[in-house]
Each structure stands twice: as structure tokens, then as C-alpha cells.
Amino acid sequence: MLDSAAEQRAAIGERVRQARTLAHLSQGELGARIGYSGSVISRIESGHRVVDPPTLIAIAQATATPPQHFGLLPPEDTTRQVALPAPQPLATLIHDPWKAGGVVRRRDFILTAMAVTAGDGETASSGRLARPSVGSGGAQELVADLDRALFHPAPPDSPPAHAYLQRALAAAQQDFRAARYGTLGTRLPRLIAVTRAARDGAHDAARERAEALMAHTFALASDWCAKQNQDALAWVTADRALSAAHQSGQPAALGEAARTLAIAMRRSGHHAPATALLEQTAAALDADHGDPPAARLRVFGALKLTAAYTAALGGARTQARDLLAEAEEAAGRIACADESGGGLYSDCFGPSQLGLYGVSVHHALGEHAQALRYARGVRIEDVPTAERQARFFVDVARAQHALGNATGAYHALLAAEGRAPEDVRRPSVRALTADLLYTPRSAGAPAGLRSFAERTGALM
């Protein structure tokens, strides 16, 4: 239950904001549909105005949102609030969620995903999502802080300057590149709050710049959630990133946001729609001639790489190989392969990314020997970030394990730990370590693996 009327207003306001954003309506447009001004909608969303049930019903109709999303019962019983009804399995709902004529529209897809991952018995009006354990009390506290920043925001006293936000976002991105996930988790709630405040108080060109920062911030939050196996929050933050990116009109923000949403989709098993989203976004950006060719090609190529890996995870062998080839062709069209960092997925698209994704794609396709052949062609000193280096070695470890080489897998994990100690403590890597320890596919576990498992949390 909520602690106060103010918290209840804030929770309802956040759900109104979610529904409006997913319906692609401004505050003024939603207000006009239900007979209010945009400033009234703003006060509702910020929790400063009480909303009666008839107004919530009007908002639900204007945004084509199920009234249960706002904690409303069907018309025959409006005396109490109830939890969201059990949704259908996502696999039975999805056709093409990105088109209005699909089986479900995009906002229904996201709301359903949120409901599927919820299940802790809290009411729909609480605005909170259930969270699986992430392995440590500290990590759980960081996730809870991010949850509060998303659903119960506390705005700062005054919006900060754009230059300050740029520096703050750059520092947070650097934490991700260096795989400092604990430090990043402490930054994100405040960064979201101040960026949102700046965005809400800006107009015209300044608003577009703030929307771009908001898109990059939410995309970074989605990446962090994925690293922590927090799929529900990854869904929400990725969708907010995409909404802000559309408002900004900036190709890099749009590409990064589409990538994070596609990752959230594929983590739920929806590989074909995720691949389609990435391909459609890449095609749209490739046709946009507003940016310098190299910048546009980097976004295009990075989307193609993510699409190749997504298709591979879905078993689409030919499509994955074709997408990988398209990314290679894009890399060949870039005259200067600057991989100093700061672009899509926290580092720029270039030759080293091709090698990394070659390993990932072929491992996902079950072609483990081919994955290792790709790995031998990667110069690790050319990989620009610790996070990317750790991903490379973890993928090598997975391929070695699949081929029955437990010692090779262990040494690859040690190399990952040497570059990004927090990365090997992630849930998915701990699971790989435990599998190596308890179900070795060669003769016995290598010496030192048990000690590695103990210090990374795989062996409790």
C-alpha cells in the first residue's frame, strides 16, 4: 500500500505520463482530447493534482490504454483498486508491435511486458515492478533506487545547465565503458532526475537537445539494467529512451534507443520483431542525409551488428550472416575508423567491433570453432573499452566451454576479470562459471576455477 496521498498522486501521475508517452501525445494534445489544458496534464503527471476516476477513464480512452493500468476496475465495480489482470503470454500476442495494424500496438506491448514481469502482489496503483534477486544486497539497493527514480521522481530544486548534464552523462557513460557498474548504479537515479527536469523546463531547440540527453540517459540505464538481469526495468527505460529520441530527432539518439529496446525484446525471446526493429531503424537512418556520412554509417553499422547477433540468437542463420556482411560493408565505407569511444553502445563502430560480433554471432549459431577463429583475428589492444574487452573474453569462454575446453574457458574468464572485475560478477557470467565448475564438459574442472567461483560469487 502507498504511504500517503501524495505518493498515490505521484504513482498515478507517472502512469498517466507512461500512457501519454507511449501514445506519442504531448501534454497539450492529451489535454485537448479530454478538455483540459496542457498545464493541467503537467500537474497531474507531476503528482500535484488529484485525478478523479472519470478523468482517468477519459485519459485511458484518449490514449487507448486499458483502464486497469490506472488501477481502475470495470464499470460495474469502481469501489477499489486491483492489480493488473494476468496477461496473455507475450509469444501469443506479438505479430508486429511496431505497426498500428499489428496484433498489438507498441504501448500495449510494453505495458504487457511490464505486467508479465510483475508479480509480487503489489497493486497496479503502486507503480512498482517486481525484481528478481541480483545476488547482493548492494545491487538490490541500487535497483530499488533506480525504480524510485523512474516511478516516484523527486525533481531537483532547479534544472541544471545543459553543459553540466553533458558532463554528467559523459561521466556515467565512462563508468559503463570501464564496467564500474556499482558506481554507475549510484549515478543513474540523480542523472535521470536532473535530465528530466531540464527537459521539462526547456523549449524549442533547447528542448530537442535535452530530449537527446534524456534518450542517451535512459538508454544507458537500460544497458545497466540488462547487465543486472533486471528485464522489467530494462523494458521501461528502453522505451523511454526511444520516445525521447523520436522527440529529439537526432539519428545517434534514435539508433541507440532502438538498440536498447531490441535488446530488451530479444531477452524476452522475441528475436524476429527485435531484428525487424533494428533493420527498420538502420534503413531509416541510412536514408537520412542530414549527418556527415561517417557518423551516419557508424550508427547504421552498429545497428546491423546488433541485428546480426539478435538474428543469430533466434536461429536465423542466413539472415545473421547477411547482416554481418552488411556491417562489414559499412565499415569499409568509413574512411576514418575512430574507435575512441562515445558513440552507439558506448563506443564507436569500427573494425574491432566487427571481430567482437563475429565471435558472438558464430557462437550464437552454434559454430563455436568459427567463433574462435574470429577471436584469433581480434587485437584486444584495439578494443577501446574494458566493458567491450570483457564481453569479448566472456564470449570466448562460452565458445571454449561449448567445445569442451574447460581450461580455455577458465583462462578466458580470468582475462575478462583482469580487465573488468565487476563484469564477471554479473548473473549470466556467474551462471557460466557455475556450469564450468559443476558440469565440466572435459575431464574435470581446471585448477583455480573454484577460487575464481568463490571470489566472483558463483560459489556461495
C-alpha positions as CSV (number, residue, x, y, z in Angstrom):
1,M,0.0,0.0,0.0
2,L,1.1,3.6,-0.6
3,D,2.2,5.6,2.4
4,S,0.4,8.8,1.6
5,A,-2.0,10.6,-0.7
6,A,1.0,12.4,-2.2
7,E,2.7,9.1,-3.2
8,Q,-0.6,7.9,-4.7
9,R,-0.9,11.0,-6.8
10,A,2.7,10.6,-7.9
11,A,2.2,7.0,-8.9
12,I,-1.0,7.8,-10.9
13,G,0.8,10.7,-12.5
14,E,3.6,8.5,-13.6
15,R,1.2,6.0,-15.2
16,V,-0.6,8.9,-17.0
17,R,2.8,10.0,-18.3
18,Q,3.6,6.5,-19.4
19,A,0.3,6.1,-21.3
20,R,0.7,9.6,-22.9
21,T,4.3,8.9,-24.0
22,L,3.5,5.6,-25.5
23,A,0.6,7.1,-27.3
24,H,3.0,9.7,-28.8
25,L,1.0,12.7,-27.4
26,S,2.2,15.9,-26.0
27,Q,0.7,17.2,-22.7
28,G,-1.2,19.8,-24.7
29,E,-2.5,17.2,-27.2
30,L,-3.7,14.9,-24.4
31,G,-5.3,17.8,-22.6
32,A,-7.2,18.9,-25.7
33,R,-8.6,15.4,-26.1
34,I,-10.1,15.4,-22.6
35,G,-11.0,19.1,-22.2
36,Y,-8.0,20.3,-20.2
37,S,-5.0,22.5,-20.8
38,G,-1.5,21.1,-21.1
39,S,-0.6,22.7,-17.8
40,V,-3.3,20.6,-16.1
41,I,-1.9,17.4,-17.6
42,S,1.6,18.5,-16.4
43,R,0.3,18.9,-12.8
44,I,-1.4,15.5,-13.0
45,E,1.8,13.8,-14.2
46,S,3.9,15.5,-11.5
47,G,1.5,14.4,-8.8
48,H,0.4,17.9,-7.9
49,R,-3.3,17.4,-8.9
50,V,-5.8,14.9,-7.7
51,V,-7.4,12.9,-10.6
52,D,-10.9,11.6,-10.2
53,P,-12.0,8.2,-11.8
54,P,-14.0,9.9,-14.7
55,T,-10.9,11.9,-15.7
56,L,-8.7,8.7,-15.6
57,I,-11.3,6.9,-17.7
58,A,-11.1,9.8,-20.2
59,I,-7.3,9.6,-20.3
60,A,-7.5,5.8,-20.8
61,Q,-9.8,6.3,-23.8
62,A,-7.7,9.2,-25.2
63,T,-4.5,7.1,-25.1
64,A,-6.1,3.7,-25.9
65,T,-4.8,2.3,-22.6
66,P,-6.5,-0.4,-20.6
67,P,-8.2,1.3,-17.6
68,Q,-6.6,-1.3,-15.3
69,H,-3.3,0.4,-16.0
70,F,-4.5,3.2,-13.8
71,G,-5.9,0.9,-11.1
72,L,-9.5,1.2,-12.3
73,L,-12.0,-1.7,-12.1
74,P,-14.5,-2.4,-14.9
75,P,-17.6,-0.1,-14.7
76,E,-19.7,-2.5,-12.6
77,D,-17.3,-2.1,-9.6
78,T,-15.3,1.1,-9.1
79,T,-15.1,0.9,-5.3
80,R,-11.5,-0.3,-5.0
81,Q,-8.2,-0.7,-6.9
82,V,-6.9,-4.0,-8.1
83,A,-3.8,-5.4,-9.6
84,L,-3.4,-5.7,-13.3
85,P,-5.1,-8.9,-14.7
86,A,-2.9,-11.8,-15.7
87,P,-1.8,-11.0,-19.3
88,Q,-1.6,-13.5,-22.1
89,P,1.9,-14.9,-22.8
90,L,3.9,-12.4,-24.9
91,A,4.6,-15.1,-27.6
92,T,0.9,-15.4,-28.3
93,L,0.5,-11.6,-28.7
94,I,3.3,-10.5,-30.9
95,H,2.9,-10.1,-34.7
96,D,4.5,-6.7,-35.5
97,P,4.2,-4.4,-32.4
98,W,5.8,-1.5,-34.3
99,K,2.9,-1.0,-36.7
100,A,-0.5,0.3,-35.8
101,G,-2.2,-2.6,-37.6
102,G,-0.3,-5.3,-35.8
103,V,-1.8,-7.7,-33.3
104,V,-0.8,-5.3,-30.5
105,R,0.4,-1.8,-30.7
106,R,3.7,-0.7,-29.2
107,R,2.3,0.8,-26.0
108,D,0.2,-2.4,-25.3
109,F,3.3,-4.5,-25.9
110,I,5.3,-2.5,-23.3
111,L,2.5,-2.4,-20.8
112,T,2.0,-6.2,-21.2
113,A,5.8,-6.8,-20.8
114,M,5.7,-4.7,-17.6
115,A,2.8,-6.8,-16.3
116,V,4.4,-10.1,-17.2
117,T,7.5,-9.3,-15.2
118,A,5.5,-8.0,-12.3
119,G,4.1,-10.5,-9.8
120,D,5.0,-9.6,-6.3
121,G,1.4,-9.0,-5.2
122,E,1.5,-5.2,-5.2
123,T,-1.4,-3.2,-6.6
124,A,-1.4,-1.6,-10.0
125,S,-1.5,1.8,-8.4
126,S,1.8,1.4,-6.7
127,G,3.8,1.8,-9.9
128,R,6.4,-0.6,-8.8
129,L,7.8,-3.6,-10.6
130,A,8.8,-7.0,-9.2
131,R,12.5,-7.7,-9.4
132,P,14.4,-10.9,-9.3
133,S,17.4,-11.1,-6.9
134,V,20.6,-9.8,-8.3
135,G,22.9,-11.6,-6.0
136,S,23.8,-8.9,-3.4
137,G,22.1,-6.5,-1.1
138,G,24.1,-3.6,-2.5
139,A,22.9,-4.4,-6.1
140,Q,19.3,-4.7,-4.9
141,E,19.5,-1.3,-3.3
142,L,20.8,0.2,-6.5
143,V,18.0,-1.3,-8.5
144,A,15.5,0.0,-5.9
145,D,16.9,3.5,-6.2
146,L,16.5,3.4,-10.0
147,D,13.0,2.0,-9.6
148,R,12.1,5.1,-7.4
149,A,13.7,7.5,-9.8
150,L,11.5,6.1,-12.6
151,F,8.2,5.8,-10.8
152,H,8.4,8.2,-7.9
153,P,10.6,11.0,-9.2
154,A,11.7,13.8,-6.9
155,P,12.6,16.8,-9.1
156,P,15.7,18.9,-8.2
157,D,15.4,22.4,-6.8
158,S,16.3,23.9,-10.2
159,P,17.1,22.4,-13.6
160,P,20.9,22.3,-14.3
161,A,22.6,23.8,-17.3
162,H,23.0,21.8,-20.5
163,A,26.8,21.7,-20.2
164,Y,26.5,20.2,-16.7
165,L,24.2,17.5,-18.0
166,Q,26.6,16.7,-20.8
167,R,29.5,16.3,-18.4
168,A,27.3,14.2,-16.0
169,L,26.2,11.9,-18.8
170,A,29.8,11.5,-20.1
171,A,31.0,10.5,-16.6
172,A,28.2,7.9,-16.4
173,Q,29.0,6.6,-19.8
174,Q,32.6,6.3,-18.8
175,D,31.6,4.2,-15.8
176,F,29.8,1.8,-18.2
177,R,32.8,1.6,-20.5
178,A,35.0,0.8,-17.6
179,A,32.5,-1.8,-16.3
180,R,32.1,0.2,-13.0
181,Y,28.5,-1.0,-12.6
182,G,28.3,-0.2,-8.9
183,T,29.3,3.4,-9.4
184,L,27.1,3.8,-12.4
185,G,24.1,2.4,-10.4
186,T,24.6,5.2,-7.8
187,R,24.7,7.9,-10.5
188,L,21.7,6.9,-12.6
189,P,18.8,8.0,-10.3
190,R,20.2,11.5,-9.9
191,L,21.1,11.8,-13.5
192,I,17.6,10.8,-14.6
193,A,16.0,13.3,-12.2
194,V,18.1,16.3,-13.3
195,T,17.9,15.5,-17.0
196,R,14.2,15.1,-16.8
197,A,13.9,18.4,-15.0
198,A,16.0,20.1,-17.7
199,R,14.0,18.5,-20.5
200,D,10.6,19.5,-18.9
201,G,11.7,23.1,-18.5
202,A,13.2,23.6,-22.0
203,H,11.6,24.8,-25.2
204,D,12.2,24.7,-29.0
205,A,15.9,23.8,-29.9
206,A,16.9,23.6,-26.2
207,R,14.1,21.0,-25.7
208,E,15.4,18.9,-28.6
209,R,18.9,18.9,-27.1
210,A,17.5,17.9,-23.7
211,E,15.4,15.2,-25.3
212,A,18.6,13.8,-26.9
213,L,20.4,13.8,-23.5
214,M,17.3,12.1,-22.0
215,A,17.4,9.4,-24.7
216,H,21.1,8.7,-24.1
217,T,20.5,8.6,-20.3
218,F,17.6,6.2,-20.5
219,A,19.5,4.0,-23.0
220,L,22.4,3.9,-20.6
221,A,20.0,3.0,-17.7
222,S,18.6,0.2,-19.9
223,D,22.1,-1.2,-20.6
224,W,22.8,-1.2,-16.8
225,C,19.5,-3.0,-16.1
226,A,20.3,-5.6,-18.7
227,K,23.7,-6.2,-17.1
228,Q,21.9,-6.7,-13.8
229,N,19.3,-9.1,-15.3
230,Q,16.6,-6.5,-14.5
231,D,14.5,-7.2,-17.6
232,A,11.3,-5.3,-16.4
233,L,13.2,-2.1,-15.8
234,A,15.2,-2.6,-19.0
235,W,11.9,-2.6,-20.9
236,V,10.7,0.6,-19.3
237,T,14.0,2.6,-19.7
238,A,14.5,1.4,-23.3
239,D,11.0,2.5,-24.2
240,R,11.5,5.9,-22.6
241,A,14.8,6.2,-24.5
242,L,13.1,5.6,-27.8
243,S,10.3,8.1,-27.0
244,A,12.8,10.8,-26.1
245,A,14.9,10.0,-29.2
246,H,12.0,10.5,-31.5
247,Q,11.3,13.9,-29.9
248,S,15.0,14.9,-30.3
249,G,15.2,14.0,-34.0
250,Q,18.8,13.0,-33.6
251,P,19.9,9.9,-35.5
252,A,22.5,8.8,-32.9
253,A,20.0,9.0,-30.1
254,L,17.4,7.1,-32.2
255,G,19.8,4.4,-33.1
256,E,21.0,3.9,-29.6
257,A,17.4,3.8,-28.2
258,A,16.3,1.3,-30.8
259,R,19.2,-0.9,-29.9
260,T,18.4,-0.9,-26.2
261,L,14.7,-1.7,-26.9
262,A,15.7,-4.5,-29.3
263,I,17.9,-6.0,-26.6
264,A,15.0,-5.9,-24.1
265,M,12.8,-7.7,-26.7
266,R,15.3,-10.4,-27.5
267,R,16.0,-11.1,-23.8
268,S,12.3,-11.9,-23.6
269,G,12.7,-14.3,-26.6
270,H,11.2,-12.1,-29.3
271,H,14.1,-12.2,-31.8
272,A,12.3,-11.6,-35.1
273,P,10.5,-8.4,-34.0
274,A,13.7,-7.2,-32.4
275,T,15.7,-7.8,-35.6
276,A,13.0,-6.1,-37.6
277,L,13.1,-3.0,-35.4
278,L,16.9,-2.8,-35.8
279,E,16.7,-3.2,-39.6
280,Q,13.9,-0.7,-40.0
281,T,15.8,1.9,-37.9
282,A,19.0,1.3,-39.8
283,A,17.2,1.7,-43.1
284,A,15.6,4.9,-42.0
285,L,18.9,6.3,-40.8
286,D,20.7,5.3,-43.9
287,A,18.2,7.2,-46.0
288,D,18.7,10.3,-43.8
289,H,21.3,12.6,-45.3
290,G,21.3,15.2,-42.5
291,D,24.5,13.9,-40.8
292,P,28.1,13.5,-42.1
293,P,28.5,10.2,-43.9
294,A,30.9,8.7,-41.4
295,A,28.7,9.5,-38.4
296,R,25.6,8.1,-40.2
297,L,27.5,5.0,-41.2
298,R,28.7,4.2,-37.7
299,V,25.1,4.3,-36.4
300,F,24.0,2.2,-39.3
301,G,26.8,-0.4,-38.9
302,A,26.3,-0.7,-35.2
303,L,22.6,-1.4,-35.7
304,K,23.4,-4.0,-38.3
305,L,25.8,-5.8,-35.9
306,T,23.2,-5.9,-33.1
307,A,20.7,-7.1,-35.6
308,A,23.1,-9.9,-36.7
309,Y,23.6,-11.1,-33.2
310,T,19.8,-10.9,-32.5
311,A,19.0,-12.9,-35.6
312,A,21.7,-15.5,-34.6
313,L,20.1,-15.9,-31.2
314,G,16.8,-16.6,-32.9
315,G,18.4,-19.2,-35.2
316,A,18.1,-17.2,-38.4
317,R,21.4,-18.4,-39.7
318,T,21.3,-16.8,-43.2
319,Q,19.9,-13.5,-42.0
320,A,22.6,-13.3,-39.3
321,R,25.4,-13.8,-41.8
322,D,23.9,-11.3,-44.3
323,L,23.6,-8.7,-41.6
324,L,27.1,-9.3,-40.5
325,A,28.2,-8.8,-44.1
326,E,26.3,-5.6,-44.4
327,A,28.0,-4.3,-41.3
328,E,31.4,-5.2,-42.8
329,E,30.5,-3.4,-46.0
330,A,29.5,-0.3,-44.0
331,A,32.8,-0.4,-42.1
332,G,34.7,-0.4,-45.4
333,R,32.9,2.8,-46.4
334,I,34.2,4.7,-43.4
335,A,37.4,6.5,-44.2
336,C,38.5,7.1,-40.6
337,A,37.8,4.3,-38.2
338,D,37.9,6.3,-34.9
339,E,37.1,4.0,-32.0
340,S,38.0,6.4,-29.2
341,G,34.6,6.0,-27.6
342,G,31.4,8.0,-27.1
343,G,29.0,6.7,-29.8
344,L,26.5,3.9,-30.1
345,Y,26.7,1.3,-27.3
346,S,29.3,3.4,-25.5
347,D,32.0,3.0,-28.2
348,C,32.2,3.8,-31.9
349,F,31.5,1.3,-34.6
350,G,34.7,0.2,-36.3
351,P,37.0,-2.8,-37.2
352,S,37.3,-4.1,-33.6
353,Q,33.5,-4.3,-33.2
354,L,33.3,-6.5,-36.3
355,G,35.6,-9.0,-34.7
356,L,33.8,-9.0,-31.4
357,Y,30.4,-9.5,-33.0
358,G,31.8,-12.2,-35.3
359,V,32.7,-14.2,-32.2
360,S,29.2,-13.5,-30.7
361,V,27.3,-14.3,-33.9
362,H,29.0,-17.6,-34.6
363,H,28.8,-18.7,-31.0
364,A,25.1,-18.0,-31.0
365,L,24.7,-20.0,-34.2
366,G,26.5,-23.0,-32.6
367,E,29.5,-22.5,-34.8
368,H,32.0,-22.4,-31.9
369,A,35.1,-23.3,-33.8
370,Q,34.3,-20.5,-36.3
371,A,33.8,-18.1,-33.3
372,L,37.3,-18.9,-32.0
373,R,38.7,-18.4,-35.5
374,Y,37.2,-14.9,-35.4
375,A,38.6,-14.4,-31.9
376,R,42.2,-15.1,-33.1
377,G,41.8,-12.1,-35.5
378,V,40.9,-9.6,-32.8
379,R,43.7,-7.4,-31.4
380,I,42.5,-6.8,-27.9
381,E,44.5,-3.6,-27.6
382,D,42.3,-2.1,-30.4
383,V,39.1,-2.8,-28.4
384,P,38.5,0.7,-26.8
385,T,36.7,-0.1,-23.5
386,A,37.0,-2.5,-20.6
387,E,33.4,-3.4,-21.0
388,R,33.8,-4.5,-24.6
389,Q,37.1,-6.3,-23.8
390,A,35.3,-8.3,-21.0
391,R,32.4,-9.1,-23.4
392,F,34.9,-10.5,-25.9
393,F,36.6,-12.8,-23.4
394,V,33.3,-14.0,-21.9
395,D,32.1,-14.9,-25.4
396,V,35.4,-16.7,-26.0
397,A,34.9,-18.6,-22.7
398,R,31.4,-19.6,-23.8
399,A,32.7,-21.0,-27.1
400,Q,35.6,-22.8,-25.4
401,H,33.1,-24.3,-22.9
402,A,30.8,-25.5,-25.7
403,L,33.8,-27.2,-27.3
404,G,34.6,-29.0,-24.0
405,N,37.7,-26.9,-23.3
406,A,37.2,-26.0,-19.6
407,T,40.7,-24.8,-19.2
408,G,40.5,-22.5,-22.1
409,A,37.2,-21.2,-20.9
410,Y,38.6,-20.6,-17.4
411,H,41.6,-18.7,-18.8
412,A,39.3,-16.5,-20.9
413,L,37.3,-15.7,-17.8
414,L,40.5,-14.8,-15.9
415,A,41.3,-12.4,-18.8
416,A,37.9,-10.8,-18.5
417,E,38.3,-10.4,-14.8
418,G,41.7,-8.7,-15.3
419,R,40.0,-6.1,-17.5
420,A,36.6,-5.6,-15.8
421,P,36.3,-7.3,-12.4
422,E,32.7,-6.3,-12.0
423,D,31.7,-7.8,-15.3
424,V,32.5,-11.4,-14.2
425,R,30.2,-10.9,-11.2
426,R,27.2,-10.4,-13.4
427,P,24.5,-13.0,-13.0
428,S,24.9,-14.5,-16.5
429,V,28.7,-14.9,-16.1
430,R,28.3,-16.4,-12.6
431,A,26.0,-18.9,-14.2
432,L,28.7,-19.8,-16.8
433,T,31.2,-20.1,-14.0
434,A,29.0,-22.4,-12.0
435,D,28.3,-24.5,-15.1
436,L,32.0,-24.9,-15.7
437,L,32.6,-25.9,-12.1
438,Y,29.8,-28.4,-11.7
439,T,29.2,-29.8,-15.2
440,P,32.6,-29.7,-16.9
441,R,32.5,-31.0,-20.5
442,S,36.0,-32.2,-20.3
443,A,37.9,-34.2,-17.7
444,G,37.4,-32.3,-14.5
445,A,37.4,-28.6,-13.6
446,P,40.7,-26.7,-14.1
447,A,42.7,-25.8,-11.0
448,G,41.9,-22.4,-9.7
449,L,38.3,-22.4,-11.0
450,R,36.8,-23.0,-7.5
451,S,38.7,-20.0,-6.2
452,F,37.5,-17.9,-9.1
453,A,34.0,-19.0,-8.5
454,E,34.2,-18.1,-4.8
455,R,35.5,-14.5,-5.4
456,T,33.0,-13.8,-8.2
457,G,30.0,-15.0,-6.3
458,A,29.3,-18.1,-8.4
459,L,30.0,-20.3,-5.5
460,M,28.3,-19.1,-2.3
